[in-house]
């Protein structure tokens, strides 16, 4: 734990949660984070422990088996987790967004069906908006869901940059539907797709080719999501009505940004910890013992690196270029 000030006015429950998470980070994440990051290995044991201690149900209402905690508690938990390894915060971010979408916009049947399993970690959530070449230009997506003769929909298209695509088991996917096609943003619908975790064809007509290689953000998988005649029941439309997907997803993205902001604080927190632990030891090492560009670094008794000294022992001046 660093010397940074703690958040004021926390409840005893919040303090207990943060104490548990802090111990978990110190004992189970920090010792393995560097190795897993470089190996780009999914932290299965870490995820299993997070499920056991209730992190996957942190903000889900108690009636569905969650802890019913606030966004503030969630942000502080994400900060602690990111202090250990930022990638782990991405694993719970998409899960949290799906749970939030269900609590805010789902039908009662959808809440009863999915929220208890999300709270227990039996399901892991992910959400998908982006497509190749479009980034987050949601209004331009082309993946479509067309009504079929059986009262359901058939989905075709390609989604991109799906965080936790391979490891998730419940994905909220934004697609284009015929309803509201003449009204901007009202022809987009969110479907809830339950699937088998893994890669390849995870359901008839639904394929996850494999992980997309990234320069950073290792350990958490990022994937494509390919639909080829995938059939889904109309009951899996989030909220039960087509055409509301844009507003639902924007709501989810807004709360997802809480996670992203808290990550930054957690990473800075860890940098502060490492910096303060290094500082006292560094003061015991004379600067003259640490060469810079092959030459000893000038050392002054007042602790500052010198600019050099004149031949008579007086303070030197930076060299000036002759004009």
C-alpha positions as CSV (number, residue, x, y, z in Angstrom):
1,X,0.0,0.0,0.0
2,X,1.4,3.4,-1.0
3,X,1.4,6.6,1.0
4,X,-1.2,8.1,-1.2
5,X,-4.3,9.4,0.6
6,X,-7.3,7.1,0.8
7,X,-10.7,8.1,-0.5
8,X,-12.6,9.9,2.3
9,X,-16.0,8.9,3.7
10,X,-16.0,5.2,2.6
11,X,-18.4,2.9,4.4
12,X,-17.1,-0.1,6.4
13,X,-18.4,-2.4,3.6
14,X,-16.4,-0.5,1.0
15,X,-13.3,-0.5,3.1
16,X,-13.7,-4.3,3.6
17,X,-14.1,-4.8,-0.1
18,X,-11.0,-2.7,-1.0
19,X,-9.0,-4.4,1.7
20,X,-9.8,-7.8,0.2
21,X,-9.1,-6.7,-3.3
22,X,-5.8,-5.1,-2.2
23,X,-4.6,-8.3,-0.5
24,X,-5.6,-10.3,-3.6
25,X,-3.7,-7.9,-5.9
26,X,-0.6,-8.0,-3.7
27,X,-0.6,-11.8,-3.3
28,X,-1.9,-13.1,-6.6
29,X,-1.6,-10.5,-9.3
30,X,1.7,-8.6,-8.8
31,X,3.9,-11.7,-8.5
32,X,2.8,-13.0,-11.9
33,X,1.7,-10.0,-13.9
34,X,5.0,-9.4,-15.8
35,X,5.4,-13.0,-16.8
36,X,1.8,-13.3,-18.0
37,X,2.0,-10.0,-19.8
38,X,5.1,-11.0,-21.8
39,X,3.6,-14.5,-22.5
40,X,0.3,-12.9,-23.6
41,X,-1.4,-15.6,-21.3
42,X,-5.0,-15.3,-20.2
43,X,-4.9,-15.1,-16.3
44,X,-7.3,-18.0,-15.7
45,X,-6.4,-18.4,-12.0
46,X,-6.7,-14.7,-11.3
47,X,-10.1,-14.6,-13.0
48,X,-11.3,-17.6,-11.0
49,X,-10.4,-15.9,-7.7
50,X,-12.1,-12.7,-8.8
51,X,-15.3,-14.7,-9.3
52,X,-14.9,-16.3,-5.9
53,X,-14.5,-13.0,-4.0
54,X,-17.5,-11.4,-5.8
55,X,-15.9,-9.0,-8.2
56,X,-17.9,-10.3,-11.1
57,X,-21.1,-9.4,-9.3
58,X,-19.9,-6.2,-7.6
59,X,-22.5,-3.9,-9.2
60,X,-25.2,-6.4,-9.8
61,X,-28.3,-6.0,-7.6
62,X,-28.4,-8.2,-4.5
63,X,-31.7,-9.8,-5.6
64,X,-29.7,-11.4,-8.5
65,X,-26.9,-12.5,-6.3
66,X,-24.6,-9.6,-6.6
67,X,-23.1,-7.2,-4.1
68,X,-25.2,-4.2,-5.3
69,X,-22.3,-1.8,-4.9
70,X,-22.0,1.7,-6.5
71,X,-19.9,3.1,-9.4
72,X,-17.6,4.6,-6.8
73,X,-16.8,1.2,-5.3
74,X,-16.4,-0.2,-8.8
75,X,-13.9,2.5,-9.7
76,X,-11.9,2.0,-6.6
77,X,-11.8,-1.8,-7.2
78,X,-10.7,-1.3,-10.8
79,X,-8.0,1.1,-9.6
80,X,-6.6,-1.5,-7.2
81,X,-6.7,-4.2,-9.9
82,X,-4.9,-2.0,-12.4
83,X,-2.3,-1.3,-9.8
84,X,-1.5,-5.0,-10.2
85,X,-2.0,-5.5,-13.9
86,X,-4.0,-3.2,-16.2
87,X,-5.1,-6.0,-18.5
88,X,-7.2,-7.6,-15.8
89,X,-9.4,-4.5,-15.6
90,X,-10.3,-5.0,-19.2
91,X,-11.6,-8.5,-18.4
92,X,-14.1,-7.1,-16.0
93,X,-14.9,-4.0,-18.0
94,X,-16.9,-5.7,-20.7
95,X,-18.5,-8.0,-18.1
96,X,-19.6,-5.0,-16.1
97,X,-21.0,-3.2,-19.2
98,X,-23.2,-6.2,-20.2
99,X,-24.5,-6.5,-16.6
100,X,-25.2,-2.8,-16.6
101,X,-27.0,-3.0,-19.9
102,X,-29.2,-5.8,-18.6
103,X,-30.0,-4.0,-15.3
104,X,-30.9,-0.7,-17.1
105,X,-32.5,-1.9,-20.3
106,X,-33.2,-5.7,-20.1
107,X,-36.7,-7.2,-19.8
108,X,-37.5,-8.9,-16.5
109,X,-37.1,-12.3,-18.2
110,X,-33.7,-11.3,-19.5
111,X,-32.6,-10.1,-16.0
112,X,-33.8,-13.3,-14.4
113,X,-32.1,-15.4,-17.1
114,X,-28.7,-13.8,-17.2
115,X,-27.9,-11.6,-14.1
116,X,-27.6,-14.4,-11.5
117,X,-25.2,-16.3,-13.7
118,X,-23.2,-13.1,-14.5
119,X,-23.0,-12.3,-10.8
120,X,-21.7,-15.8,-10.0
121,X,-19.2,-15.7,-12.9
122,X,-20.9,-18.6,-14.6
123,X,-21.2,-16.3,-17.6
124,X,-18.6,-13.8,-18.7
125,X,-19.8,-10.8,-20.6
126,X,-18.5,-9.0,-23.7
127,X,-20.0,-6.4,-26.0
128,X,-19.5,-5.6,-29.7
129,X,-20.0,-2.5,-31.7
130,X,-16.9,-2.0,-34.0
131,X,-16.5,-3.3,-37.5
132,X,-13.6,-3.4,-39.9
133,X,-12.8,0.1,-41.3
134,X,-15.4,1.8,-39.1
135,X,-13.9,1.9,-35.7
136,X,-16.6,3.3,-33.4
137,X,-18.7,4.9,-36.1
138,X,-21.8,3.1,-34.9
139,X,-24.2,4.7,-37.4
140,X,-22.2,3.1,-40.3
141,X,-22.2,-0.5,-39.2
142,X,-23.3,-3.1,-41.8
143,X,-23.7,-6.3,-39.8
144,X,-27.4,-7.0,-40.3
145,X,-30.2,-9.0,-38.6
146,X,-33.1,-9.8,-40.9
147,X,-36.4,-11.2,-39.7
148,X,-36.9,-14.9,-40.7
149,X,-40.1,-16.9,-41.2
150,X,-40.0,-18.4,-37.7
151,X,-40.3,-15.1,-35.8
152,X,-36.6,-14.8,-35.2
153,X,-33.7,-13.1,-37.0
154,X,-30.8,-14.2,-39.1
155,X,-27.5,-12.3,-38.6
156,X,-24.8,-11.8,-41.2
157,X,-21.6,-9.7,-41.1
158,X,-18.3,-9.1,-39.3
159,X,-17.6,-7.5,-36.0
160,X,-14.1,-6.3,-34.9
161,X,-12.0,-5.5,-31.9
162,X,-14.1,-7.6,-29.5
163,X,-12.5,-7.5,-26.1
164,X,-12.8,-10.9,-24.4
165,X,-14.3,-12.3,-27.6
166,X,-12.9,-15.8,-27.1
167,X,-13.2,-16.1,-23.3
168,X,-16.7,-14.6,-23.0
169,X,-20.0,-16.6,-23.0
170,X,-22.5,-13.8,-23.3
171,X,-22.1,-11.1,-25.9
172,X,-24.2,-8.0,-26.4
173,X,-23.9,-7.3,-30.2
174,X,-25.1,-4.2,-32.0
175,X,-26.5,-4.9,-35.5
176,X,-28.6,-3.2,-38.2
177,X,-32.3,-4.2,-38.4
178,X,-35.0,-3.1,-40.9
179,X,-37.1,-1.5,-38.3
180,X,-36.7,2.3,-38.2
181,X,-34.5,2.3,-41.3
182,X,-35.6,5.8,-42.3
183,X,-34.7,7.3,-38.9
184,X,-31.1,7.9,-37.9
185,X,-29.8,5.6,-35.1
186,X,-33.2,3.9,-34.8
187,X,-32.4,1.0,-37.1
188,X,-29.8,-0.4,-34.7
189,X,-30.7,-3.3,-32.3
190,X,-28.8,-5.0,-29.5
191,X,-28.9,-8.8,-29.4
192,X,-27.8,-11.0,-26.4
193,X,-25.9,-13.9,-27.7
194,X,-25.0,-16.8,-25.4
195,X,-22.1,-18.9,-26.8
196,X,-19.5,-21.4,-25.8
197,X,-16.1,-19.8,-24.8
198,X,-13.3,-20.6,-27.2
199,X,-12.2,-20.1,-30.8
200,X,-13.4,-21.5,-34.1
201,X,-17.1,-22.1,-34.7
202,X,-18.6,-21.5,-31.2
203,X,-22.2,-21.8,-32.4
204,X,-23.8,-22.7,-35.8
205,X,-23.2,-19.7,-38.0
206,X,-20.9,-17.9,-35.4
207,X,-17.1,-18.1,-35.6
208,X,-14.3,-16.5,-33.7
209,X,-11.2,-17.0,-35.8
210,X,-8.6,-16.4,-33.1
211,X,-6.8,-13.7,-31.1
212,X,-5.7,-10.5,-32.8
213,X,-2.1,-9.9,-32.1
214,X,-1.5,-6.5,-30.3
215,X,1.5,-4.5,-29.2
216,X,0.2,-4.1,-25.7
217,X,-2.8,-4.9,-23.6
218,X,-1.7,-8.5,-23.4
219,X,-3.4,-11.4,-21.6
220,X,-6.9,-10.2,-22.5
221,X,-8.0,-11.5,-25.9
222,X,-9.2,-9.3,-28.7
223,X,-11.0,-10.9,-31.6
224,X,-13.3,-10.7,-34.6
225,X,-16.8,-12.1,-34.5
226,X,-18.1,-13.6,-37.8
227,X,-21.8,-14.2,-38.5
228,X,-22.8,-16.4,-41.4
229,X,-26.5,-17.1,-41.3
230,X,-26.6,-17.1,-37.5
231,X,-30.2,-17.6,-36.2
232,X,-31.4,-16.0,-33.0
233,X,-34.8,-15.7,-31.3
234,X,-36.4,-12.3,-31.0
235,X,-36.6,-12.8,-27.3
236,X,-32.9,-12.1,-27.2
237,X,-33.3,-8.5,-28.3
238,X,-32.2,-6.4,-25.3
239,X,-35.3,-4.7,-23.8
240,X,-37.6,-6.7,-26.1
241,X,-37.9,-4.0,-28.8
242,X,-35.8,-3.5,-31.9
243,X,-34.4,-0.1,-32.8
244,X,-33.1,0.9,-29.3
245,X,-29.6,-0.4,-29.7
246,X,-27.8,2.8,-30.3
247,X,-29.0,4.5,-27.2
248,X,-28.4,1.3,-25.1
249,X,-24.9,0.9,-26.3
250,X,-24.0,4.6,-25.7
251,X,-25.3,4.2,-22.2
252,X,-23.0,1.2,-21.7
253,X,-20.0,2.9,-23.2
254,X,-20.4,5.9,-20.8
255,X,-20.2,3.7,-17.7
256,X,-17.4,1.7,-19.4
257,X,-15.3,4.9,-19.3
258,X,-15.4,4.8,-15.5
259,X,-13.3,1.6,-15.8
260,X,-10.9,3.2,-18.3
261,X,-10.4,6.3,-16.1
262,X,-9.8,4.2,-13.0
263,X,-7.2,2.1,-14.9
264,X,-5.1,5.2,-15.4
265,X,-5.2,6.1,-11.7
266,X,-4.3,2.5,-10.8
267,X,-1.3,2.5,-13.2
268,X,-0.2,5.9,-11.8
269,X,-0.6,4.5,-8.3
270,X,1.7,1.6,-9.0
271,X,4.3,4.0,-10.6
272,X,4.2,6.1,-7.4
273,X,4.7,3.0,-5.3
274,X,7.7,1.9,-7.3
275,X,9.1,5.4,-7.4
276,X,9.0,5.9,-3.7
277,X,10.4,2.4,-3.0
278,X,13.3,3.2,-5.3
279,X,14.0,6.7,-4.0
280,X,15.5,5.9,-0.5
281,X,17.8,3.2,-1.9
282,X,18.9,5.5,-4.7
283,X,20.1,8.2,-2.3
284,X,22.6,5.7,-0.9
285,X,24.3,5.3,-4.3
286,X,26.7,8.1,-5.2
287,X,25.9,9.6,-8.6
288,X,29.6,9.3,-9.5
289,X,29.2,5.5,-9.6
290,X,26.5,5.7,-12.3
291,X,28.0,6.6,-15.6
292,X,26.1,8.6,-18.2
293,X,27.2,8.2,-21.8
294,X,30.4,6.5,-20.5
295,X,31.3,9.4,-18.1
296,X,30.6,9.7,-14.4
297,X,27.6,12.0,-13.6
298,X,28.9,15.1,-11.8
299,X,27.9,15.0,-8.1
300,X,27.3,17.9,-5.8
301,X,27.1,17.7,-2.0
302,X,23.7,19.3,-2.0
303,X,22.3,16.3,-3.8
304,X,21.9,17.8,-7.2
305,X,23.6,16.8,-10.4
306,X,26.1,19.5,-11.1
307,X,26.5,21.5,-14.3
308,X,30.3,21.1,-13.9
309,X,32.7,23.4,-12.1
310,X,35.2,26.0,-13.2
311,X,39.0,25.5,-12.7
312,X,38.8,27.8,-9.6
313,X,36.1,25.7,-7.9
314,X,33.3,28.1,-8.7
315,X,30.0,27.0,-10.2
316,X,30.2,26.4,-13.9
317,X,27.9,27.7,-16.6
318,X,26.4,25.7,-19.5
319,X,28.5,25.8,-22.6
320,X,27.2,28.3,-25.0
321,X,27.6,28.0,-28.8
322,X,29.7,30.8,-30.4
323,X,27.8,32.8,-32.9
